Each structure stands twice: as C-alpha cells, then as structure tokens.
Amino acid sequence: MGAGIPSLILIAVVALLIFGPKKLPEIGKAFGSSLREFKNATKGLVDDENDDKNKIDNKVDDK
C-alpha cells in the first residue's frame, strides 16, 4: 500500500518541474518546520491527556 521508489521519483520529478530547482529547498525547509511544529503540538496534547488520566486515577485510588 505504501509508495514505492518509482512513484517517489515521479513525485520528485513533477515537483521539480512545477516549482523549479531554486524553490524546492525552501519548500522542503518549510515542510520540515511545519512537520516539527505539528509533532511538538501533538506530543503536548498526548502529555496533557496522560496527566489528566493520572489525576483521575489518583482520585479513584484516594476514595
């Protein structure tokens, strides 16, 4: 189901044709920083959820 090497090469060639060689590094950098921000935000949400669950578990244990 995943993308194979030929399809990744095709995507790279199409991107090169559409954006040109000067814009591709800028687009890659922007995509990487966006992905990093998304990862940090989702990690924060998971940490918050785990904290909430631990608080609930502690309240149940106290009763």
N, C-alpha and C positions, 0 to 999 in steps of 0.2 A: 504494500500500500504506500510505502514511502517513495520519495522521489529518487530516482536513480541518477547515476553520473551523467548520462546523456541529457536528461531533462534539466539538470542543474547547469550544464554547459549551454544549453539552448536559452535558458533564462538569462545567463550572464551575457550571452551574445546580444540578445534582444535589449537588455538594459544598456549595454554599451552603445548600441545603435540609437536608442531613444535619447539617452542623457549625454552621451559623449564621454571621452576619457577624462576630461577635466572635472566633471561634476560627480563622477562615481565615488571618489574618495570622500567628498563632502557628504554625499548621501549615506555612505557606509558609516561615517562617523556619527551623523545624526541618528541613524537607525540604532547604532550601538548604544548611544547615550539614552535614547528613549527606552530601549530594552532594559538597560541597567536601572533606570528610574522605576519602570514597571515592576521589576524584580524586587527592588527595595520596598516599594509600596505594598506588594502582596506579602512580603515577608513580615512587614509591620502588622498587616491585618491578621495573619496567622498567629503571630506572637500575642496580639491583643485577645484573640479568640481563646488561646491556650490559657492566658492569665484569667480570663473570665471563667473558664471551666474549672480552673484550680480554686478560684474563690468559691464557686458553687459547691465543689467537692468538700472544701474545708467547712462550709456552713453545715452541710449534711452530716459530717463527722462530729461536729460540735453538739448536735442535738441528741 
